[in-house]
Amino acid sequence: MTRRRPTPDELALFGRVVSDAEPLKPRRRSPRVAAVAPEPEEPAAASAPAQSPVQSPGAKPSSRKRGRIPADPPPPAPAPPPPVVPAALGEHAHGAAPGLDRRTQLRLKRGQIPIEARIDLHGMSRERAHAGLNAFLARQAALGRRCVLVITGKGRSDWQRPDWGSEERETGVIRRALPGWLRDHPNQERVLAFAAAQPQDGGTGAWYVLLRRRREDSGPGGGPGGGPGAGGRA
């Protein structure tokens, strides 16, 4: 379809209509703000490599590597347990002596463990008796003996004791000192228990001394029921 051109009359009419019209003022356009993309942040500058400390020419290089945590020192070795103190059976209730079972404790107090050796300290000075006891117990322990008898003498009561230096006075001192000698070094490692002897073996003037077996050195030992000398008194 072709577009028709206006006639001269139509053009003249259009001119008369728009002759008094005023042109519109041009509208100001607000400047467009371009969306600015945020600038990418610059990556943090890589830290400069740590410089190794300057060593003097004569210094030896350290054998310790950087960044390695030193190993903890090994823990100290545990201390060995102290030996069991020899038990004086007269100071403990039946079956309460440390390191000694009920059966062995009762047999020792009754004198039912065979006596394998004996020493008589009666009449010796305190110093000589102490040295003689230590040597006697050391030898019997080395021989594997189990029960020995130590004779001290009964001594006298306080009001009957003679002057110092006499034989009878020294006998009472040895009897009272014997329990402490058995508990002290070196007899502490050799003796397991001791008890006053029965009347047929000297009564209160003598002592049954039970020596440790070799297997008892590392802990409380049992009775001597399975070893030599375990039989009762005939």
Buried (B, 14 or more C-beta within 10 A) or exposed (E): EEEEEEEEEEEEEEEEEEEEEEEEEEEEEEEEEEEEEEEEEEEEEEEEEEEEEEEEEEEEEEEEEEEEEEEEEEEEEEEEEEBBBBBBBEEBEEEEBEBBBEBBBBBBBEBBBBBBBBBBBBEBBEEEBBEBBBEBBEEBBEEEBBBBBBBBBBBEEEEEBEEEEEEBBBBBBBBEBBBEBBBEEEBBEBBBBBBBBBEEBBEEBBBBBBBBBEEBEEEEBBBBEEEEEBEEEE
